């Protein structure tokens, strides 16, 4: 029977966007609990610092980046830093970053649709 002792992410690198709170935080912490090194980014610096401290307390390596994933140059720089620091590869990507705004469907303008 397959149990938790059979599941390990030792030696793997997980990159999680939107990791400062909510689902992204839970995913980043779960990967670390299963043995992965974690690269995580978000626009929320305080939230990232909190999650990073939690992962560090689990004994896992962690790299953080405060950035907006809509900016390709920022993303490229963060991925380069993470790969360099954590092992020259990313094994798992969780693209959790998101956002929203309240609006009636027919009232969303072109800028809102692009976002």
PyMOL commands that set and color helices and strands:
alter all, ss='L'
color gray80, all
select helices_A, chain A and resi 4-6+22-33+45-57+72-86+105-107+110-114
alter helices_A, ss='H'
color red, helices_A
select strands_A, chain A and resi 13-17+37-42+62-66+92-95
alter strands_A, ss='S'
color yellow, strands_A
deselect
rebuild
show_as cartoon
